Amino acid sequence: MTDTSSTDRAPVVPPTSEPPPALPETPRATRVSRRRMIGLIGGAAAVGGAAGAGITYAATPGASAGAASAGQAVAFFGDHQAGIATPAQDRLHFAAFDIGPAATRADLVALLTAWTNAAARMTAGLDVGTGAVAGNPAVPPDDTGEAFGLAPSRLTLTVGFGPGLFTDANGRDRFGLAAARPPQLAELPAFPGDALDPARSGGDLCIQACADDPQVAVHAIRNLARLARGTASVRYSQLGFGRTSSTSTEQATPRNLMGFKDGTANLKAEDTAALDAQVWVGAGDGPAWMSGGSYLVTRRIRMLIEPWDSTSLTEQERVIGRSKGSGGPLGASNEFDPLDLQAQDATGRPVIDAKAHVRLAHPSTNRGATLLRRGYSFVDGTDELGRLDAGLFFMAYQRDPRAQFVTIQTTLAGKFNDALNEYIQHVGSGVFACPPGVAPGGHWGQALLA
Amino acid sequence: MRSAHLRAATVLGPLVVTALLAAGCSSSAATAPAGDGSIAVDAGDSTCGVAQTVIAAGRHTFTITNTASQVTEVYVYAAGDRVVGEVENVGPSTTRTLIVDLPAGDYQVACKPGMIGNGNRTALTVTGTPAPTGTADQNLQAAVDSYRAYVETEAQALLHTTTTLATTITSGDLAAARQAYPTARLHYERIEPIAESFGDLDPLIDMRIDDAGPGTPFVGFHAVEQILFQKNTLDGAAPLADALVANVGKLDALVKTVQLTPLVMGNGAKSLLDEVAKSKVTGEEERYSRIDLVDFAGNVDGAKHVFTALRPALQANNSQLPTTLDQRFTALVELLGTHQAKPGAPGFVPGSPYVSYDALTPADVKALAVEVDALSEPLGQISGAVTGR
């Protein structure tokens, strides 16, 4: 549960019926298309979630209901970007980019167009351009080739725009986009206990590549980074494995590197009302170009593995607030049992500690705020002390980071709050506006840059 | 005077550059000015004197004399600073030749002492019928001729400057030897892929200590470098320097025999950038003297010269590639220029126009690596563009 924002729901409020008060109501009309989008991206889950609703599936071969099975293609085009409500794949390669000092708005449009074209091909299991071996042998192949013959592996590529795209570090409006910056895309405040490495934070652009085959995800980032040369360069990238959240009711809850089930109460793709309320940007939320998009907050959260491993089971469970074995809340027996934050033991002490992670991350502690978490574990070898450089690459999608991530993290951060802070440290951070999906013939961010 | 210029053109090889592809152009080159167009350019410290500033469309030869106190370069720009032709690395008091096909239009001749900035500029007006462009084969042959002249000139300069290095060592002047080292390295790095085509010669000249082992003694430039800069002495340097001069002499003789083709040139340019990416950006190569940026500049010079020579052929084949290459070369050269250092400045290394590698911050190194990678992609397309016809 090192994710700092567990979203265990209050037992009395059915999550699908009551959007939290902190966010505006979403217009009814957009819900229909979003539900349809779940059909586009959600695979088999969509059949149950929107039965009889007249679902139209994507035209891309193979990208249909049932696409959730490993190896198949997830539709690239649609109202929303894939990779957000898509059932979480097993592997991640995330990359943040800096736009070069000489790049122009035209260069930016050319880059996003080239990226879109390559992404549409790669997510369909095709190679970039003329491919790895079919082009002119006297020039470097368009595609680097390591995914040659591999299945699409449910690859999704999701792009995001950082604050620097709109206003750079010197306050300059480099691309004439400052006026289009959504208020939701505010720099995150400094939280107590942050130890952020600037070299692993921020970025003008980001791409989240998720796939069931790590080589497919790495291939995608490698080829997109190559296409960016001369316009944008990789600022940092992060490999991840073992999705730490389930984002579909069809997925079993995985365990994170602390050994606890993670994402039991995460938002799920099937819960379209909750997605509309908490994840997708509504038509009236801000600039129209973001309507149907979502905001991504990333945090590289280092786990202090060695101290955690030498902590007693009782203490570990007190810190998290859940049973390590079943994943159920302390005082309950099953994983999906509701969290009773009022329960007291025979001595009158709370069953779930006052500083337990699940209590402080709970929506009821955070004005109803929840997140669609999509994080991955990472182990980047060991540090100079021989300790695992490991933790959670936390990624969460939301409708307004100011009302959601910032609210939750403010509750959690600092040595007087979440008990888990003794065992984790936030060492990287990013916030990105992920535009809505792309229609065939269009490109990422087209409405922003038109 | 004119015959001297023509001889210079023969020795150095013409840089024939086509300004643009004029559709339906006639071949009326008869409008060329008298004397087949030898136009003197006086490239001074603050002037750029052009003997004729109104000329007829056609093929023109500019004879460039560097009267400035430092190395210079001369560009001919069409509107919007589109490069029509250029010569770089013209040393003080030396003369180089630039041949350009110029259709009617307004141009600027820019002389850039120190090879930085916008330069001193003189307007040039070209009138009359557009110039004919060379055929594809003529363009490629001109490119090969130009590059051959460059390689031979650089090999001679390498022999000359390496001999100077050896002489300073023999005369017992450590400071002078250390100052002579970077200049010799620059000339080697400009033609490194050509040297590498001669098998054992490149290791004997350019091996690192890691390449040495039982039966393979550590010799060449870097063995001398280690003595001069790490051991900070001349002891033991003279025999190594003499052997180095002998091997460089062999190289100078062999380059006259090398088979040059546009493909060899294109691959060589890419190879030079790969060298930058592998051993210059990383500070691997000049580990004792820390003059990696000199090698960096030499590699980029060499690659740029390939591109410049092939420009007419590339323009005929692919309109976007030369533009992209111009942009990326400019970005890299300008970034490299920000790391120049004068005596007394932090990071200054005697004999080197660039700061020590140790004076670069991690952010500096990353910015250089980003520009190298950005240039490497279009550079890799040259071979295809010149062979894909």
Chai-1 contact restraints between the chains, C-beta under 6 A:
chainA,res_idxA,chainB,res_idxB,connection_type,confidence,min_distance_angstrom,max_distance_angstrom,comment,restraint_id
A,A102,B,A331,contact,1.0,0.0,6.0,A-B,restraint_1
A,N136,B,G384,contact,1.0,0.0,6.0,A-B,restraint_2
A,N136,B,G388,contact,1.0,0.0,6.0,A-B,restraint_3
A,A138,B,S383,contact,1.0,0.0,6.0,A-B,restraint_4
A,A138,B,G384,contact,1.0,0.0,6.0,A-B,restraint_5
A,A138,B,T387,contact,1.0,0.0,6.0,A-B,restraint_6
A,V139,B,Q381,contact,1.0,0.0,6.0,A-B,restraint_7
A,V139,B,G384,contact,1.0,0.0,6.0,A-B,restraint_8
A,P140,B,G380,contact,1.0,0.0,6.0,A-B,restraint_9
A,R229,B,D373,contact,1.0,0.0,6.0,A-B,restraint_10
A,R229,B,A374,contact,1.0,0.0,6.0,A-B,restraint_11
A,R229,B,E377,contact,1.0,0.0,6.0,A-B,restraint_12
A,G230,B,R328,contact,1.0,0.0,6.0,A-B,restraint_13
A,G230,B,A374,contact,1.0,0.0,6.0,A-B,restraint_14
A,S233,B,V370,contact,1.0,0.0,6.0,A-B,restraint_15
